[in-house]
Amino acid sequence: MRKFFIFALTLLVTTAVSSQELNALVTINSDKIQSSNKQVYETLQSSLTEFINQKQWTNKTFKIQERINCAFTIIINEQNGNNFSASLQVQATRPVYKSSYTTPILNINDINFNFKYNEFDPLIYNPNSYDSNLVSVIAFYAYVIVGVDADTFAKKGGEKYLKQAENAMLQAQSNGESGWQNNIGKQNRFSLIDNLLSQKFTVLRNIYYNYHRNGFDSFAENKDKAKETIETNVIQLDRLHNITVGNYMIRIFLDAKGDEIVNVFSDGKPTRNQQKMIQVLQKIAPTYEDKWKKIN
């Protein structure tokens, strides 16, 4: 099976057992900034890499091979002194049982990422206060990654980590930055974590579990049954239609899984409810119509 998200992730050399959960590749893209001094971006990239990968985000112990592969890509749009306007893309993958394949679980593009940074500023996250938008945003997505990853292994397994992301959001709301605010119709950090923790989106978190644990993790044992399970859960997305303004949570899921779904169902004979699944996909994500046409 083709890999859609290939991260050139550098594995940190540590002891045989590590308490850290994330294995993150951090990239700072400053091509839009006309400046001969790029050192601040190199320092920021190095500092964020160390912050994300060396901080213990949970109380669990992770072996090196169990760490969650992810990527944080920051594109700097403007710089004015120590003020930066940027966008942030967050991606994460999960291994598939008895396979070398890694399945994407998140692919989020946060276009409203403004922060202050002085070179060599220490990056420290305090869950009981708001100190820096840079640190708060990164910590928020670190907890979202850990939470969604845990949801794919156990039903609502990521609840306490998503609560930590919610706490980061609540602490950061005091800064007035729009990405944290409860603005109706806005697809931002507030709406992401509010929806993930909402009872009305329990079906989505169940889909994350069944799609991965009962679907992809069963591929090696019974490919046909695994495809049927994945198909059933994709069809279940129809239950989310019109629950959220602009179908934001459906987009969150399909931004990560769209290419993968096409690949799975373009391989081999059609499944029993494949046409129904295609109809659902065309209904809930019409902007991906060209993608869905590739399914047999």
DOMAR-887288 format. One line per field, with one value per residue (C-alpha): x, y, z. Coordinates in nm, 3 decimals, padded with zeros to 5 digits. Example, Ala and Ser with C-alpha at 12.3 -4.5 7.8 and 13.67 -1.06 7.14 Angstrom:
// DOMAR-887288
c1 <- c(01.230|01.367) $
c2 <- c(-00.450|-00.106) $
c3 <- c(00.780|00.714) $
This chain:
// DOMAR-887288
c1 <- c(00.000|00.134|00.240|00.087|00.270|00.642|00.822|01.201|01.190|01.510|01.503|01.655|01.927|01.818|01.803|01.613|01.299|01.188|00.916|00.869|00.574|00.642|00.899|00.850|01.009|00.994|01.041|01.049|00.994|01.098|01.116|00.863|01.084|01.336|01.619|01.985|01.978|01.800|01.966|01.658|01.460|01.729|01.735|01.355|01.346|01.607|01.437|01.093|01.235|01.390|01.078|00.835|01.052|01.201|00.898|00.693|00.334|00.175|00.252|00.298|00.630|00.694|00.959|01.149|00.965|00.629|00.674|00.422|00.570|00.452|00.553|00.510|00.565|00.563|00.547|00.644|00.434|00.548|00.803|00.804|01.078|00.998|00.639|00.568|00.264|00.259|00.062|00.115|00.061|00.037|00.061|00.076|00.080|00.013|00.165|-00.060|-00.048|00.169|00.259|00.527|00.251|00.183|-00.164|-00.217|-00.434|-00.404|-00.333|-00.439|-00.357|-00.381|-00.362|-00.390|-00.066|00.075|00.344|00.631|00.977|01.316|01.607|01.713|01.394|01.336|01.028|00.847|00.485|00.295|-00.050|-00.170|-00.097|-00.066|00.286|00.341|00.119|00.402|00.430|00.054|-00.023|00.249|00.141|-00.222|-00.145|00.092|-00.196|-00.435|-00.188|-00.150|-00.526|-00.632|-00.360|-00.490|-00.846|-00.733|-00.622|-00.909|-01.259|-01.221|-00.873|-00.747|-01.001|-00.758|-00.510|-00.778|-00.879|-00.520|-00.553|-00.876|-00.694|-00.426|-00.704|-00.879|-00.556|-00.473|-00.813|-00.705|-00.462|-00.748|-00.592|-00.872|-00.752|-00.856|-01.193|-01.545|-01.652|-01.950|-01.855|-01.482|-01.280|-01.010|-00.846|-01.147|-01.389|-01.147|-01.115|-01.471|-01.603|-01.366|-01.484|-01.853|-02.095|-02.250|-01.920|-01.879|-01.959|-01.646|-01.422|-01.576|-01.497|-01.134|-01.122|-01.309|-01.150|-00.801|-00.824|-01.090|-01.014|-00.651|-00.509|-00.697|-00.567|-00.291|-00.536|-00.839|-00.815|-01.175|-01.322|-01.092|-01.208|-01.571|-01.505|-01.333|-01.619|-01.882|-01.703|-01.662|-02.038|-02.090|-01.945|-02.283|-02.420|-02.196|-02.327|-02.479|-02.393|-02.103|-02.092|-01.914|-01.868|-01.538|-01.485|-01.560|-01.292|-01.048|-01.096|-01.088|-00.794|-00.594|-00.770|-00.903|-00.613|-00.590|-00.958|-00.919|-00.615|-00.780|-01.094|-00.918|-00.737|-00.912|-01.276|-01.547|-01.684|-02.050|-02.148|-01.884|-02.129|-02.313|-01.982|-01.897|-02.238|-02.181|-01.834|-01.971|-02.242|-02.030|-01.715|-01.813|-01.492|-01.309|-01.529|-01.232|-01.073|-01.380|-01.406|-01.083|-01.254|-01.353) $
c2 <- c(00.000|00.337|00.574|00.916|01.090|01.023|01.214|01.227|01.203|01.210|00.958|01.103|00.894|00.823|00.530|00.213|00.346|00.708|00.897|01.132|01.065|01.260|01.217|01.545|01.695|02.076|02.291|02.670|02.810|03.177|03.207|03.491|03.704|03.924|03.925|03.834|03.719|03.384|03.278|03.348|03.093|02.830|02.891|02.875|02.549|02.393|02.516|02.391|02.053|02.017|02.147|01.910|01.600|01.626|01.736|01.467|01.530|01.243|01.026|00.719|00.562|00.524|00.305|00.475|00.274|00.368|00.742|00.918|01.037|01.388|01.706|02.076|02.300|02.675|02.911|03.266|03.520|03.842|03.955|04.287|04.288|04.005|03.972|03.694|03.615|03.258|02.949|02.609|02.267|01.978|01.618|01.288|00.922|00.593|00.250|-00.029|-00.365|-00.629|-00.385|-00.136|00.106|00.417|00.569|00.946|01.053|01.432|01.690|02.030|02.367|02.651|02.973|03.207|03.164|03.489|03.493|03.684|03.535|03.667|03.449|03.213|03.271|02.959|02.761|02.646|02.536|02.602|02.438|02.679|03.006|03.170|03.290|03.270|03.214|03.027|02.776|02.753|02.672|02.408|02.252|02.254|02.057|01.824|01.722|01.694|01.459|01.243|01.244|01.152|00.886|00.731|00.741|00.515|00.246|00.259|00.410|00.763|00.662|01.015|01.189|01.310|01.434|01.622|01.775|01.898|02.057|02.219|02.354|02.507|02.671|02.807|02.953|03.113|03.274|03.563|03.689|03.783|03.614|03.502|03.145|03.071|03.246|03.105|03.270|03.103|02.964|03.003|02.689|02.746|02.589|02.654|02.482|02.191|02.094|02.194|01.958|01.674|01.680|01.735|01.448|01.512|01.416|01.088|00.919|01.076|00.951|00.605|00.623|00.705|00.390|00.147|00.272|00.210|-00.063|-00.282|-00.178|-00.111|-00.320|-00.621|-00.583|-00.840|-01.103|-01.043|-00.773|-00.804|-00.779|-00.488|-00.300|-00.358|-00.217|00.090|00.133|00.113|00.380|00.614|00.583|00.670|01.015|01.099|01.118|01.421|01.608|01.946|01.896|02.139|02.467|02.405|02.037|02.127|01.794|01.600|01.806|01.741|01.367|01.368|01.608|01.330|01.026|01.128|01.002|00.689|00.605|00.648|00.422|00.147|00.131|00.162|-00.164|-00.494|-00.580|-00.336|-00.385|-00.454|-00.094|00.087|00.286|00.399|00.507|00.707|00.876|00.971|01.109|01.314|01.451|01.540|01.652|01.776|01.979|01.646|01.527|01.472|01.258|01.041|00.976|00.778|00.508|00.209) $
c3 <- c(00.000|-00.101|00.177|00.154|00.434|00.438|00.706|00.711|01.088|01.285|01.567|01.880|02.037|02.393|02.629|02.541|02.708|02.677|02.856|02.563|02.335|02.017|01.742|01.558|01.253|01.281|00.970|00.958|00.608|00.586|00.205|00.206|00.432|00.256|00.506|00.494|00.857|00.883|01.206|01.418|01.216|01.253|01.628|01.649|01.453|01.678|01.997|01.891|01.794|02.136|02.313|02.139|02.144|02.491|02.688|02.861|02.752|02.947|03.249|03.029|02.938|02.566|02.408|02.127|01.862|02.018|01.982|01.759|01.430|01.349|01.169|01.247|00.945|01.011|00.714|00.810|00.620|00.788|01.044|01.226|01.487|01.724|01.595|01.348|01.137|01.013|00.924|01.082|00.929|01.175|01.053|01.238|01.145|01.319|01.247|01.120|01.297|01.123|00.847|00.749|00.645|00.849|00.824|00.851|01.144|01.128|00.861|00.995|00.843|01.098|00.898|01.197|01.389|01.527|01.792|01.950|01.969|02.068|01.966|02.244|02.443|02.655|02.552|02.865|02.885|03.209|03.205|03.473|03.293|02.955|02.882|02.507|02.204|02.036|02.321|02.378|02.013|01.993|02.324|02.212|01.896|02.080|02.307|02.010|01.840|02.150|02.207|01.853|01.836|02.159|02.021|01.735|01.982|02.234|02.230|02.364|02.474|02.423|02.646|02.914|02.655|02.463|02.797|02.828|02.482|02.600|02.905|02.682|02.481|02.791|02.930|02.594|02.538|02.761|02.496|02.262|01.958|01.727|01.686|02.043|02.053|02.040|01.716|01.549|01.210|01.265|01.201|01.457|01.763|01.980|01.744|01.690|02.056|02.146|01.878|01.963|02.325|02.243|02.299|01.960|01.799|01.986|01.654|01.500|01.778|01.745|01.373|01.452|01.665|01.441|01.116|01.253|01.518|01.354|00.998|00.915|01.198|01.054|00.699|00.741|00.865|00.642|00.377|00.256|00.607|00.689|00.379|00.473|00.820|00.677|00.429|00.705|00.906|00.610|00.550|00.918|00.844|00.693|01.049|01.109|00.808|00.909|01.278|01.248|01.059|00.729|00.815|00.983|01.160|00.844|00.670|00.954|00.905|00.524|00.495|00.658|00.516|00.171|-00.041|00.169|00.118|-00.257|-00.258|-00.052|-00.264|-00.599|-00.528|-00.591|-00.643|-00.529|-00.179|-00.109|-00.023|-00.221|-00.434|-00.123|00.030|-00.281|-00.270|00.094|00.016|-00.274|-00.046|00.259|00.074|-00.274|-00.306|-00.331|-00.619|-00.852|-00.584|-00.532|-00.906|-00.882|-00.672|-00.888) $
